[in-house]
Amino acid sequence: MTRRAIVAGSGSALPNRRVSNAELAQTVDTSDEWIFERTGIRARYIAGDGETTSSLATEAARRALEAAGVAPSQVGLIVLATATPDQTFPASATIVQTALGINDCVAFDVAAVCSGFLYALSVADSMIRGGTADVALVIGSETFSRILDWEDRGTCVLFGDGAGAVVLTAEDTRSETPRGIMSVTLHADGRHNQLLYVDGGPSTTGTVGKLRMKGREVFKHAVNNLASVLTEAVEKAGLSIEQVDWVVPHQANQRILDATAKKLGLAPEKVIATVAEHANTSAASVPLAFDQAVRDGRIKPGDVVVFEAMGGGFTWGAAVVRI
């Protein structure tokens, strides 16, 4: 008998304000054509007053719990992936815990930027397999709009705010084709720090800082790393690329999604893409895209899904899940 972590439900949340490229062009030296041609982005959602990383995370978590048919009181673990926490400390996961009315459970944040959800999923999977918890909330939530330089059109047009969450539950099984997380593969290479980073922090500048990126260099690394780690994770799960029903990638840039699919020989219709409407929501992008594809009926029980992402650090990873 093998103990596995099952994806029992998903949820997502977006801020109230949708900002189109045309609206953005009123304050930034850019245009809808310029943005869409280079990124595939048409719009993004921007957090307003009272909308925070924890409030978006809480809304996504509530929807995931409802979809899973799980009461908040059953949750034994909350892992929140974010690069934009409400406070330096305590962890935003504890704010979500309180908002959900959970008096006591393990709750902490994970910081791996755009790969954060994969790192958080791996941690929760390990803790469920090890018996630390039977029910876990894994959340990716970001308010990246608050660390953008709105005078830098090369970066500010790329990002948006949002949250996505999944509920993991423990299941003991002897099935030859078990549901749940089949493999997780993670990597990091800190030598590329200066290609994608924030130029501030508590122990350096004492400020939050702003996002900085060398886009062309990041693009090259993203295509190679994402293609490589997807293949690695699928092989680790004992499957072939042909057995994958859906790929849910980090939604950074449509050109990256297209180039990665082409490199792997994946049919474009197998790749879930929400970047046009949500832009890059960092750690939220994978669970946000996954939830949308579940709710619109594309991803169904029994499907083999691969999550993959790469972000600042560099960090990157992939997970294979049978829904």
Summary of the structure (lengths in Angstrom):
residues: 323
radius of gyration: 18.4
end to end distance: 19.1
largest distance: 59.7
contacts: 1229
relative contact order: 0.19
helix: 39%
strand: 28%
